[in-house]
Amino acid sequence: MKIVLVAIAVVLIAVILGWVSVNRSPGKTEINIETGKIERDAEHVIQKGEAVLENATQKGKTLLKK
């Protein structure tokens, strides 16, 4: 049961972030996974994480010098 809830939560988050879209037309429903958007968002998160880590490293070095 927990796995089903986690899967639903992941899909819901993906839809909210715009990673998954649903297109409906008569007789046809398409589910699109926007891999380009996922890659761009992941790269952005990685860059922000690197910046935070670098900042924390610099602050740690400054504290150790005191």
Contacts in CASP RR format, 6 or more apart in sequence:
PFRMAT RR
TARGET T0000
AUTHOR 0000-0000-0000
METHOD contacts of the structure
MODEL  1
MKIVLVAIAVVLIAVILGWVSVNRSPGKTEINIETGKIERDAEHVIQKGE
AVLENATQKGKTLLKK
11 20 0 8 1.000
14 20 0 8 1.000
14 33 0 8 1.000
15 21 0 8 1.000
15 22 0 8 1.000
17 37 0 8 1.000
17 41 0 8 1.000
18 34 0 8 1.000
18 37 0 8 1.000
19 33 0 8 1.000
19 34 0 8 1.000
19 37 0 8 1.000
19 38 0 8 1.000
19 41 0 8 1.000
20 31 0 8 1.000
20 32 0 8 1.000
20 33 0 8 1.000
20 34 0 8 1.000
21 31 0 8 1.000
21 32 0 8 1.000
21 34 0 8 1.000
22 29 0 8 1.000
22 30 0 8 1.000
22 31 0 8 1.000
22 32 0 8 1.000
23 29 0 8 1.000
23 30 0 8 1.000
23 32 0 8 1.000
24 30 0 8 1.000
END
